[in-house]
Amino acid sequence: MDLIHKLQQVLEQGSDEEKELVRLTLQAIQQRRERQSAYLSGFMGLAGRFVDEDTYEFRVPITSFMMNRAGIVHGGITASLADSTMGSLVNKRLPEGYDAVTSELKINYLKPGVGKELISRARLIHKGSTLVVSQCEITNDRGQKIAFATGTFYIIRMGK
């Protein structure tokens, strides 16, 4: 059975969850093409904004893609969300020609990831010439704290 036939079968006979995964896959591909972002960012639907001068935010709907077998957001997804939020903030604060990569990530899981959406907010703690430290708090749409993370990012010059 070829890919087109399998896809058609899922769209015609698949569960709502399977159809949602197809939609998320297409979203990830489109976002990658438009923004050169990671596929994972597209699956999570990451689109950030500054809520104030110092705070960067992602708001993402909780989808079946994110869930573990217990019916809560998978810890790895929560960590990826924190890492992505902090990394985006750090990279937006760097001059042209520089990028930052995660060199350390610490996360504390506080409550199960449940609800309709996750809100991830990051702030800078320290910005040096080679290292940047950031913190991130993730809450759900009910205002419950889901996780708290810190990250260290190594600054690299692009093209080297």
N, C-alpha and C positions, 0 to 999 in steps of 0.2 A: 504494500500500500504506500503510495507516494505521499509526500508532505502535504500537497494541496488537498488531496482526498481526506487525509487524516484531519486537517484543519477544518474542512467542510463538515466532517462528521461531528467534531466537537461543537461547532457552531450550531448545528442542527439538532444534535441529540445530547449534548453535554449538559452537565449541571450548571447552575448559576455560578458556582465557584470556578468551574473550568472555563466558562465564558469570561469571567472576570480576569482570570490569569492570561487569557489570550489578549484581552484589552490592555492589560498592564504590559505585556510583552511588546505590543505595538507602540504603546506610550514610551517605553524604554528606548526602542529603536528610533522613534521620531526625536526624542529629546537628545539622544546621542548625535544624531545628524545635525540638529539645529544648534546645539551648544557644545558639542564635543565632550559631553559629560560622561561619567561612568554609567554603564547599564544599570547598576544598582540604584543610582540616583533616579533614573527614569522609572524603575519599578516602584520606587517609593514616592515618586512624584515630587521630588525636591524642587522648590522654587523659593528662594530666600528673599529677605528684606531686612533693612535696618528699622527697628522699632524706635530707636533713639540713636544718638550719636555714637554710643558705645556698645549697643546690644544688637546682635544679628539673630534672626529668627527663621526657623522652618516650621510650617504647620503642615502635617501630613495626615491624610485619612488612614485609619487602621483598616487594612485589607486582609483578605485571606492569605495573600502571599506572605504576610508578616507573622502569621500565627504559628505557634508550636502545637504539639499534640495535646497540650493541656488547655488550649483555647485562649492563650494570652500571647502578647507580642514576644517573639523569640528574643532572647537576650543579645544575640549577635546583631539583630536588626536594631535594637535599642542602642548598642554600642556604635554601630555604623552611623546611626542618626546623630549621635553626639559628636563623633569624629568628623562627620561631614559638616555639621554646623560650625564647630570650632575651626576646622580647616578652611571653610569658606570665609569666615570672618578674618582669619589670619591672612589669607591670600588677598583679600580685598584691601588690606592695610599695607601691603608691600608695594614698593615702587615697580614700575615697568621693568621687565627683564628678570624678575625674581619670582620664585615660587617657594612654597613650603610643603614639606612632607612630614607625616607623623613619625616622631621618634619614640614617643611614650604615650600610653593611654591608660588611665585608671578610671574605673567606673564602679559606682555603688548602686546596686539595684534596691530600691526602697519599697515599691509596691508593684503588684502585677500590672503589666501593660494592658489595660482594658479601656473601653470607651469608644467614642467615634473618631477621635483624632488625637495625635500627639503634638505637643507644642514644645519645640526645642529652642532654647535661648542661650547664646554664648556671649561671653565678655572676655576681653583681654586682661590678664593679670600682670604680665611683664613682656616687654618687647626689647630684646637686645639685638646685637648685630648678627648673631648666628642662631639664636634660639628665641622662640616665642612661647609663652605659657598662657593657656586659656582655660576657662572653666565653662561648664555647660549644665543647665538644669532642664530636665525633661518633665513636663506635666501632661496630664490628659485634659480633655475638654471639661471635666468635672472639677478641675483645679487640684487634683491629687498629684503629689510629687511622685514620679515614677522612678527617676534615676538622677544621680548627680555624677558628673565626670570632670576630670581635668586632663589636659593634654599638653604635651610638649612638641613643638614643631621645629624642624631644622630648616633653615633658610638656604636655598640653593639658587645659584645663578643659572638661568636658563641658557641652553646652548653649549654647556660645558660637559 
